[in-house]
């Protein structure tokens, strides 16, 4: 979308970052002749999942941004507040939980410490820290 088109039809940019990953996965799936794909786009505080059939995303209505419902059709993506920076913890019943609290800046240092070979574990471990 050009800047001019964005000014005229800005509603078309809602959820465009999330949708662009799904569209990109569709391009790769079609090039690889893969018919069914489950996409996962994990950021620092959330993870987005979508399903592609024959390289094409599904579309849906009824999405919202926070408490504000959208009255437009968008690519069907399910979002969860469980990203790479989400704090991993054990609840009172001993069940592993992820989020919704964020580890914040401590996750940024993890890659630097891991690359240096220095053993380091954040005070509040995140999903990313748990994988290293």
N, C-alpha and C positions, 0 to 999 in steps of 0.2 A: 504494500500500500504506500503510495506516495504521500508526502506531507500535505499536499493540496487535497488529496482524497481523504486523508485523516481528519482534516479540518471540517470537511463536509459530512463525513460519515464516521465520526469518532466512536460511535457505539460498536463499530466493527473491530475495534482494537481491544475490546474487553476480552480478557482471558487469552489474548493473542500469544503471549509467551508460552503458556501452557499448551496451546493448540499447535504452535510451531514445532515443538518436539514430536508431537504425534504425527504431524504431516511429514516431518523428516524421516521418522521411522517407517512410514508408508512408502516413501521413495526407496529406502534401502530394502524393504521387504519385497517390493515389486522387482527390483534389480536382481535380488537373490532368489526370485521365484518362490518365496515363502508365503503361504496363503493365510495362515493364522498367526497373529503376533499379539503378545501382551507387552505393552510398553510400561516402563517405570522411569520416572523423572524425579530423582531425589535431590532436593536442595538442602539448605541448612536447617529449615524448620518444618518442611512439609514434603510429602511424597505424592506424586500424581500418577495414576494408573489409567490406561485406556486399552481397548481391544480393537485390533484391526482385523478385518476379514477381507481376503483378496487384496490386501494392501490399502484398503479404504477404511477410514474411521467412521464410527457411528455418530449420528447427530442427535441431540436431545434438547428439550426445553426444561425449565424448572430449576436451573442453576441459580445460585445466589452468590453475592460477594458480601461476606459477613451476614448481617441481618437483612440485607437489601436484595429482594428477588429480582432476577433478570427476566424480562419478557421477550427474549430473543432466543433463537435457535443457536446452539453452540456445539462444538465437538464434544462428545460425551467423554468426560474425564471425571474420575473420582479422586478427590483429594483427601489426604489424611494428615493430621498434625504430627507426623512422625518422620522427621528428616534426619540427616546425618549429624546434626548438632543437637538433636533431642536427647535429653537426659535419660539414661537407662537406670532403673531402680527396681527394688524388690518390695512388693506391698506386704501388708501384715499377714496375709495368707501364704506368703512365700512365692507368689507368682511374679515372674518377670514382667515389667511394664516399660513402655517407651513413651516419653513425653507426658504432657504437652510442654513441660518446662524445657527451656533451651540452655545448653551449656555455655552459650555465649562465646566470648573471645578465646576461651581456653582451647577450643577445638582447632583454631588457626595455628596454634603452636605444635599440634600433634605431628603433622607432616615433617616439620623441621627436626623434631626430636627423633622420629622414626628413621629419617634419612641419616641421621648422625650415629645411629646405633646406640644411643643413650636410652636406658630404660626409663620410661616416664609414664605416669598414669594420672590423668586429671583428677581433681578433687571430686568432680561431678562427672562421671564417665558418660560419654555419649555413644550413639549408635556407631559412629565412625571409630571411636576409640575401642569399642568392643570388637571390631573387625581386625584390629592390628595386633 
